[in-house]
Amino acid sequence: MDIKQIHELIKLINKSNIGELSIEKNDFKITIKQKKQAVQQFVTPAIQQPVMQQPQAFAPVTSQSANSKSEETPKAKTENLLSIKSPMIGTFYRQPGPDKPIFVNVGDTVEEGQVVCIIEAMKLFNEIESEVSGTIVKVLVDDASPVEFDQPLFLVEPA
């Protein structure tokens, strides 16, 4: 096969929908691949539709003072909490190995710089350290579940 025939094959493949062509003749072998075009993807944010609430025929009657006290207590408790967030995308693990103890549990006191979990990213296990000192109030992620960048992992009551 000469160079002229190869050029003609290339022109034919470029005009067609053939992705790849291989030819073997005695001790000669040639493979021609068509260049893939980059596909542009456009992502549009989902439009949130207003949620219509159905009116209640009979609303329960409660005293204003009882309602305000019950609403203030949870807000006051969660307002002063800090979160330890994931610095990367990966898989969240609460312990360094299957037979090893968990790094931190609810109620444990953590110091700034203390390892609180591991995040596996691309087969590398990264120790995540606490950025705050305080008491672990809640673990927000299940063990061995995927996490996103900047996703809260733990809620901590500062010391």
N, C-alpha and C positions, 0 to 999 in steps of 0.2 A: 504494500500500500504506500503510495507516495504522498507528499505533502499537499498536493492539490486535492486529492480525494479526502484527506483529513479535514481540510478547510471546508469542503462541500458538506461533509457530515456535520461539522459544527454549525454551519448555516442552517441545515435542515432541522437539527435538534432545537436551535434557538427559535425557529418558527413554529415548532410543534409543541405538544404538551408532554413530550417524553422527558422524564427526569434524569435518566441515566442510560447510557448505551455502552456495552462492552463487546469488543470484537477480538477473537483469537484466530490467528492463522499461523500454522507451524510454530516458529519461534517468535512470532510477533504478537503482541497483545496491547490493546489500547482501550482505555475507559474514558468516556466523555460524560461529564456531569453538567447539568444545567444549573446555573446559579439561581439559588432561591431568592425571591424578592422578599424584603422585609415587610411584614404585615403590621400595619399600624392599628393599634387598639385604642378606641376611645371609650373612656369610662365616664358616665354621667351620674351625678349623685341622684339617689332615689328621692322623688318628691314625696314629702310627707303629707298625707291627707289629714284634714282635721277630723278628730274623733268625735262623733256625735254621742252624747250621753243621753240616755233615755230618762225622762223625768220620773221621779219616784212618787207614787201616789201617796204614800204615808211615810214621812221621814220620822225617825225616832227622835223623841224629845229628850234632850240632855241638858244639864245645867252648863252654863258657859264656864264657870270656874273649874269644874271637873275636866272639861275638854282641854282647857288651856294648860293645866298642870300635866296631863298625860302627854301632850304634844311637846312641851318644853323639855321634859326629862330626856327623851331619846336624842333630841337635837343637841342638847348641852353635852351629852356624852360623846357624840360623834364629831362635834365641832372641834374639839381639842386633839383629836387623833391625827397622827401622821401616818403616811403610808411608805412602805419600802417597795420601790417599783423595779420592774425588770429593765436592765440596761441593754437587753438584746432580745432577739427572736430566738426561740428554742423550746426545749422540753424541760419543764420544771420538776425537780426532784427534791424531796424533803430530807433525804439521807444520802450519805456518800456511797452506800452499797446496799444490796439486799439484806445482808445480815448485820448491818451497822446501825447504831442508834440514830434517831431523828435529830437534826440539828437543833430546832427549837419547837416548842409546843405552846399552846395558848396558856398564858399565865407565867411563862418564863421571862426573866429579865435579860435584856440584851444590851450590850455596850456598843458604842460606835466602833466599827471595824470588825466586829464579830461576824463569822460566817453563819448565815441563816438558811441557805439552801444552795443547790447547784442547778445551773441551767446548761443543758447539753445543746451545743450548736455545732453542726458539721463534725460530729464525732469527737468534739472537744468538750470536756467537762469544766465549766467555769464556776468558781466559787463566788457567790454573791454575798457581799458584806453589808451589814446594817450601816445606814448613814446617820442613824439617830440612836440615842440611848433611851431605854424605857422598857415597858412591859408589853409583850405580845398580847393583843386583845382578840385578834381574829386572823385565821389563815384564809385567804381569799381564793386560793387556787388548789385544785385537787392534785395529788401526787401523780407524776408521769403524764401530765396533760400539757398541751402546747400553750405557750404564752407569747404575747406580742411585745414589741418595744414599748416601754413606758407604762406597761400594765401593772396596776397595783397587785402586790403579792401578799403583803401582810399589813395589818393595821396595828399601830404601836401607840400606846399612851406614853407620852414623853415623861421622863423622870424629872 
